[in-house]
Amino acid sequence: MMERDTIAAIATGFIPSGIGIIRISGPQAIEIADGLLEGADLSNAPSHTIHYGMIRSNGELIDEVLVALMRSSRSYTTEDTVEIDCHGSPLAMQKVLEAVCQSGARLAEPGEFTKRAFLNGRIDLTEAESVMDLIQAKTEYARKSSLQILRGSMKEKISTLRKTLLNRSAYIEAALDDPEHYDLSGFPELLRTDVLTVQDEIDRILETAENGRLLSEGIRTVILGKPNVGKSSLLNRLLGEERAIVTDIAGTTRDTLEEQVMLDGILLKIIDTAGIQNTEDPVEKIGVEKAFDCIPDADLVLFVVDASRPLSPEDQQISSLLKDKTVLILLNKSDLSAEVTKETLEKEISLTGLPIVSISSKTGDGFDQLKTTISDVFFHGNISFNDELVVTNVRQKESLRKTKESLSRVLESIDAGMPEDFYSVDLIDAYAELGRIIGEKVEEDLINEIFAEFCMGK
């Protein structure tokens, strides 16, 4: 365990609530709390006990509290830790924190408690990152995925792969140093099998990365269409509230409007855009340009077509912008007489083979089919909440990709008949890159960058 000073922070939200928690961690944590607590003795109290008393500083009574005591090696940070549960008034929490800091603690940096848990070896880097992912989880899938990694699933998988690579590298080094006792004949083919097995495992993890991102961060969804096709009505229907202004006047929406909505466990980050048309109005032109700008970064485009009116050049123009994008065509206004059908749409629009759903933003018809189709398009209809390991972290994904590159160089050396010491160099590179994922080999500035993203008090 690394010796450090004592830190303190408010661990709960700084808003009025029933309970507020001030967390203290470090070598003086118990001494500081004991000096402030009136009515209980913490100095000789056993770990994991709760104590009732009053916090008093410089003779002033601050609050009536409960104090949780956790001694070193059995706490979150592995240091002596005290949590003071006071009333959840922001003023009360601030006064208790000030008293703690005046008694010798310093204000913790964002994420410093979890950073100490990592540096003291209680958790690895994937588990530390999953703490923040769990705090920020917006979907049930993201919550369960973060909790699984917090329980060590990623560490276990990565450690197993690293052990294989280290064993093979160690064998090469031993054989080069002591060829009489270690035979390398036939070893390249055995190594090839092991490297391909590790690569297959990495591929399986990487295959989850995109779905993991979409399910945890949300599908960036852009609503496109010509004016007055019902884009804003679609947004309002998805949100279940009148968020966007809707009128019969074409061009009502002149700017992008961003909202989030949950559809059967799928988070959509929706961007409603201005109607695309040729216009001389300078404000409308800006809105159309913004709509165009949203297309490249979209995970999904909802191309809204007014089924009650014949297709127009604007519909053709929009379709020409959507090549190589994931597109779902919505035939809106199905409650009116149809001028456009799925058959005519497929004939007249350049986009072919795309899913088409008939809906009515006015009545809600077709919205169940819309939800199902989105699930089919992105997840083949199967949004799983099982125990599958899923990567949602960009840093981890990049390290896995670099590991694969190093292993590919090992295979190239084997195919080229290179000496065995060439294999060892790239095996160790792959081993080290996997170590970056769990924090076995990681630079101090990267650690600081990761934990800087955490909230205060965690």
C-alpha positions in Angstrom: 0.0 0.0 0.0 1.3 3.4 -0.9 1.7 6.0 1.9 -0.1 9.3 1.3 -1.7 12.2 3.0 -5.3 12.2 4.1 -8.0 13.3 1.6 -11.7 14.2 2.0 -14.6 15.1 -0.2 -18.4 15.2 -0.3 -19.3 11.8 -1.8 -23.0 12.5 -2.5 -24.5 15.1 -4.8 -24.2 18.7 -3.6 -28.0 19.2 -3.6 -30.6 19.2 -0.8 -31.3 15.5 0.2 -32.0 13.3 3.2 -28.4 12.2 3.7 -25.0 13.6 2.7 -21.8 11.7 3.0 -18.3 13.1 3.6 -15.7 10.6 2.8 -12.2 10.7 4.5 -9.3 8.3 3.5 -5.7 8.2 4.6 -3.4 7.6 7.6 -5.1 10.4 9.7 -8.7 9.6 8.7 -9.7 8.0 12.0 -7.8 10.5 14.1 -9.4 13.4 12.3 -12.9 12.0 12.6 -12.4 11.0 16.2 -11.3 14.6 17.1 -14.5 16.0 15.6 -17.0 13.4 16.9 -18.6 14.0 20.2 -20.3 11.0 21.9 -18.2 8.1 20.5 -14.7 6.8 20.6 -13.3 5.8 17.2 -9.7 5.2 18.1 -10.2 1.7 19.5 -13.4 0.8 17.6 -13.3 -2.3 15.3 -13.5 -2.0 11.6 -16.8 -1.8 9.8 -18.8 -0.4 12.7 -21.3 2.5 12.8 -21.1 5.2 15.5 -23.6 7.9 16.5 -22.6 11.3 17.7 -22.3 15.0 17.1 -19.7 16.8 14.9 -18.3 19.8 16.8 -15.5 22.1 15.6 -13.9 24.9 17.6 -16.7 24.5 20.1 -19.5 24.9 17.5 -22.0 22.2 17.1 -22.3 21.4 13.3 -24.6 18.4 12.9 -25.9 15.2 14.3 -24.3 12.3 12.4 -23.6 8.6 11.9 -20.0 7.6 11.3 -18.9 4.5 9.4 -15.4 3.3 10.3 -13.4 1.1 7.9 -9.8 0.2 8.8 -7.0 -0.2 6.3 -6.9 -3.2 3.9 -10.7 -3.6 4.4 -11.8 -0.4 2.8 -12.4 0.8 -0.8 -9.0 2.5 -0.9 -7.3 -0.1 1.3 -6.5 2.9 3.6 -8.2 3.9 6.9 -11.5 5.3 5.7 -14.3 7.1 7.5 -17.6 8.2 6.1 -19.6 10.8 8.0 -23.3 10.6 7.2 -24.8 14.0 8.0 -28.0 15.7 7.0 -28.1 16.4 3.3 -28.2 20.1 3.4 -25.5 21.6 1.1 -24.6 24.0 4.0 -24.3 21.2 6.5 -22.2 19.0 4.2 -19.9 22.0 3.4 -19.5 22.8 7.1 -18.6 19.2 8.0 -16.1 19.1 5.1 -14.5 22.4 6.2 -14.1 21.0 9.7 -12.4 17.9 8.4 -10.0 19.9 6.2 -9.2 22.3 9.1 -8.3 19.2 11.1 -5.6 18.0 8.7 -7.2 16.5 5.6 -7.0 18.1 2.2 -9.7 18.3 -0.5 -9.6 15.2 -2.7 -9.1 15.6 -6.5 -11.8 14.2 -8.8 -11.5 10.4 -8.8 -8.8 10.3 -6.2 -10.4 7.7 -3.9 -10.7 5.3 -6.9 -7.2 6.2 -8.0 -5.9 5.2 -4.6 -7.8 1.9 -4.8 -6.1 1.2 -8.2 -2.6 2.3 -7.0 -2.9 0.3 -3.9 -3.8 -2.8 -5.9 -7.4 -3.3 -4.8 -8.7 -3.0 -8.3 -7.2 -3.0 -11.8 -7.6 -0.2 -14.4 -10.5 -1.8 -16.1 -12.4 -2.1 -12.8 -11.5 1.5 -12.0 -12.9 2.7 -15.4 -16.0 0.6 -14.9 -16.7 2.5 -11.7 -17.2 5.7 -13.7 -19.1 3.8 -16.5 -21.4 2.5 -13.8 -22.0 6.0 -12.4 -22.7 7.4 -15.9 -24.8 4.3 -17.2 -27.9 5.5 -19.1 -29.3 2.0 -20.0 -29.8 -1.3 -18.2 -27.3 -2.9 -20.6 -24.6 -0.3 -19.7 -25.2 -0.8 -16.0 -24.9 -4.6 -16.2 -21.9 -4.5 -18.5 -20.1 -2.0 -16.2 -20.9 -4.1 -13.1 -19.6 -7.2 -14.7 -16.3 -5.6 -15.5 -16.2 -4.1 -12.0 -16.4 -7.7 -10.7 -13.2 -8.6 -12.6 -14.4 -10.3 -15.8 -12.1 -8.2 -18.1 -9.1 -8.6 -15.8 -9.6 -12.4 -15.7 -9.8 -12.6 -19.5 -6.8 -10.3 -20.2 -4.6 -12.0 -17.5 -5.3 -15.4 -19.1 -4.2 -14.2 -22.5 -1.1 -12.5 -21.0 -0.1 -15.7 -19.2 -0.1 -17.6 -22.5 2.1 -15.0 -24.2 4.5 -14.7 -21.3 4.9 -18.5 -21.1 5.7 -18.8 -24.8 8.2 -15.9 -24.6 9.9 -17.4 -21.5 10.3 -20.7 -23.2 12.0 -19.1 -26.2 14.4 -17.2 -23.8 15.1 -20.4 -21.9 15.8 -22.4 -25.0 18.2 -19.7 -26.4 20.1 -19.7 -23.1 20.0 -23.5 -22.5 19.5 -25.3 -25.8 20.6 -28.6 -24.3 17.5 -28.8 -22.1 14.9 -26.9 -24.1 14.1 -28.1 -27.6 12.8 -25.6 -30.2 12.2 -28.1 -32.9 8.5 -27.9 -33.9 8.0 -24.9 -31.6 7.1 -22.4 -34.4 3.9 -24.4 -35.3 3.0 -24.8 -31.7 3.4 -21.0 -31.2 1.3 -20.4 -34.3 -1.6 -22.3 -32.8 -1.3 -20.4 -29.5 -1.1 -17.0 -31.3 -4.1 -17.7 -33.5 -6.0 -18.8 -30.4 -5.2 -15.5 -28.6 -6.1 -13.5 -31.7 -9.4 -15.3 -32.0 -10.2 -14.4 -28.3 -9.3 -10.7 -29.0 -11.5 -10.7 -32.1 -14.4 -12.0 -30.1 -13.9 -9.2 -27.6 -13.5 -6.6 -30.3 -16.7 -7.8 -32.1 -18.6 -6.6 -29.0 -17.1 -3.1 -29.0 -19.5 -1.4 -31.5 -22.6 -2.9 -30.1 -21.3 -2.1 -26.6 -20.8 1.6 -27.6 -24.2 1.9 -29.2 -26.0 0.3 -26.2 -24.1 2.3 -23.6 -23.6 5.7 -25.3 -26.7 5.5 -27.5 -27.4 5.4 -31.3 -26.7 8.8 -32.8 -29.9 9.1 -34.9 -30.6 11.9 -37.4 -34.1 12.6 -38.7 -34.0 13.8 -42.3 -36.7 14.7 -44.8 -38.0 17.6 -46.9 -40.2 20.2 -45.2 -43.5 19.3 -43.6 -43.2 15.5 -43.8 -43.6 15.1 -40.1 -40.1 15.0 -38.7 -40.9 17.1 -35.6 -44.1 15.2 -35.1 -42.0 12.0 -35.2 -39.7 13.4 -32.5 -42.6 14.4 -30.3 -44.2 11.0 -30.7 -40.9 9.2 -29.7 -40.4 11.5 -26.7 -44.0 11.3 -25.6 -44.2 15.1 -25.2 -44.6 18.2 -27.4 -40.9 19.0 -27.5 -40.6 20.4 -31.1 -42.9 23.0 -32.5 -45.3 21.5 -35.1 -47.3 23.6 -37.6 -48.7 23.1 -41.1 -46.3 25.7 -42.4 -43.3 24.2 -44.2 -39.9 25.1 -42.8 -41.1 25.6 -39.2 -37.9 23.8 -37.9 -34.9 25.9 -38.9 -32.3 24.5 -36.5 -31.2 21.1 -35.2 -32.9 19.9 -32.0 -31.2 17.2 -29.9 -33.0 14.9 -27.5 -32.5 11.4 -25.9 -35.2 8.7 -25.8 -35.2 5.1 -24.6 -36.9 2.5 -26.8 -37.1 -1.0 -25.3 -33.6 -0.7 -23.8 -32.1 1.1 -26.8 -31.0 4.6 -26.2 -31.4 6.9 -29.2 -29.6 10.3 -29.3 -32.0 11.9 -31.7 -31.2 15.0 -33.8 -34.2 16.6 -35.5 -33.2 18.7 -38.5 -34.6 21.4 -40.7 -36.4 20.3 -43.9 -34.1 19.9 -46.8 -35.1 22.0 -49.8 -33.7 24.7 -52.2 -34.4 28.0 -50.6 -33.3 31.6 -50.8 -34.1 32.3 -47.1 -30.7 32.8 -45.4 -31.9 31.4 -42.1 -33.4 28.3 -43.8 -30.2 27.8 -45.7 -28.2 27.7 -42.5 -30.7 25.1 -41.2 -30.3 22.9 -44.3 -26.5 23.1 -44.1 -26.6 22.0 -40.5 -28.8 19.1 -41.5 -26.1 18.1 -44.1 -23.4 18.4 -41.4 -25.2 15.9 -39.2 -25.1 13.0 -41.7 -21.4 11.9 -41.6 -21.4 11.2 -37.8 -24.9 9.5 -37.7 -25.1 5.9 -36.7 -28.7 5.8 -38.0 -30.6 8.1 -40.4 -34.4 8.1 -40.2 -35.4 9.2 -43.7 -39.0 10.5 -43.4 -41.1 10.5 -46.5 -44.6 11.9 -46.7 -46.6 8.9 -48.0 -49.7 11.2 -48.7 -47.8 13.1 -51.4 -45.9 12.0 -54.5 -42.2 11.8 -54.3 -40.3 15.0 -55.2 -36.8 16.1 -56.3 -36.1 16.9 -52.7 -36.6 13.2 -51.8 -34.2 12.2 -54.5 -31.7 14.7 -53.3 -31.8 13.4 -49.8 -31.5 9.8 -50.9 -28.3 10.7 -52.8 -26.7 11.9 -49.6 -27.3 8.6 -47.7 -25.1 6.1 -49.6 -23.0 4.0 -47.2 -25.1 5.1 -44.2 -27.4 2.9 -42.1 -30.8 4.2 -43.2 -34.3 3.4 -42.1 -37.0 4.8 -44.4 -40.2 5.9 -42.7 -43.4 6.3 -44.8 -45.2 8.8 -42.6 -48.8 9.9 -42.5 -50.1 6.3 -43.1 -53.5 7.5 -41.6 -54.0 9.4 -44.9 -54.6 8.2 -48.4 -51.3 6.8 -49.8 -49.6 8.3 -52.8 -46.3 6.5 -52.0 -46.1 2.8 -51.3 -43.1 0.6 -50.5 -43.1 -0.6 -54.1 -43.1 2.8 -55.7 -40.5 4.0 -53.2 -38.1 1.2 -54.1 -38.6 2.0 -57.8 -38.1 5.7 -57.7 -35.5 6.2 -54.9 -31.9 5.3 -55.5 -31.7 3.6 -52.0 -32.6 -0.1 -52.4 -32.7 -3.0 -50.1 -33.3 -0.8 -47.0 -35.9 -1.4 -44.3 -39.1 0.5 -44.8 -41.7 1.1 -42.1 -45.1 2.7 -42.5 -46.0 4.9 -39.5 -48.3 7.7 -38.5 -46.7 10.2 -36.2 -50.3 11.5 -35.5 -51.9 8.2 -34.4 -48.8 6.2 -33.3 -49.5 3.4 -35.8 -46.3 1.5 -36.8 -44.2 2.7 -33.9 -43.9 -0.9 -32.4 -42.6 -2.0 -35.8 -40.2 0.9 -35.8 -38.7 -0.2 -32.5 -38.4 -3.8 -33.7 -36.7 -2.7 -36.9 -34.1 -0.6 -35.2 -33.3 -3.6 -33.0 -33.0 -5.8 -36.1 -30.8 -3.4 -37.9 -28.2 -2.9 -35.2 -28.5 -6.1 -33.0 -30.1 -8.7 -35.3 -33.1 -8.5 -33.0 -31.2 -9.7 -30.0 -30.3 -7.2 -27.3 -28.6 -9.5 -24.8 -28.2 -8.7 -21.1 -26.3 -12.0 -20.4 -22.8 -12.4 -19.0 -21.0 -11.7 -22.3 -17.9 -9.6 -21.8 -18.4 -6.3 -23.7 -15.8 -3.6 -24.4 -17.2 0.0 -24.4 -13.9 1.7 -23.6 -12.0 3.3 -26.5 -8.7 3.0 -24.7 -9.1 -0.7 -24.2 -10.3 -1.2 -27.8 -7.2 0.6 -29.1 -4.9 -1.6 -26.9 -6.6 -4.7 -28.2 -6.1 -3.6 -31.8 -2.4 -3.0 -31.2 -2.0 -6.4 -29.5 -3.4 -8.0 -32.7 -0.9 -6.1 -34.8 2.0 -7.4 -32.6 0.7 -10.9 -32.9 0.3 -10.6 -36.6 4.1 -9.8 -36.8 4.8 -13.0 -34.8 2.9 -15.0 -37.5 4.8 -13.1 -40.2 8.1 -14.1 -38.6 7.0 -17.7 -38.3 6.0 -17.8 -42.0 9.3 -16.2 -43.0 11.3 -18.8 -41.1 12.9 -16.1 -38.9 15.0 -17.1 -35.8 13.0 -17.6 -32.6 14.3 -14.5 -30.9 12.3 -12.5 -33.4 9.2 -14.0 -32.1 10.0 -13.0 -28.5 10.2 -9.3 -29.3 6.7 -9.1 -30.7 5.3 -11.5 -28.1 6.5 -9.2 -25.3 5.1 -6.2 -27.2 1.7 -7.9 -27.2 2.0 -8.9 -23.6 2.9 -5.3 -22.6 -0.1 -3.8 -24.7 -2.5 -6.1 -22.9 -0.9 -5.0 -19.6 -1.9 -1.4 -20.5 -5.5 -2.5 -20.4 -5.5 -3.6 -16.8 -2.9 -1.1 -15.7 0.1 -3.5 -15.3 2.1 -1.3 -17.6 0.8 2.3 -17.9 2.2 5.8 -17.8 1.5 8.2 -14.9 0.1 10.9 -17.2 -2.4 8.4 -18.6 -3.5 7.4 -15.1 -4.0 11.1 -14.2 -6.0 11.7 -17.4 -8.3 8.7 -16.8 -9.1 9.6 -13.2 -9.5 13.3 -14.0 -12.8 12.3 -15.7 -14.3 11.0 -12.4 -16.7 13.0 -10.3 -15.5 14.6 -7.0 -15.8 12.2 -4.0 -15.3 9.0 -6.0 
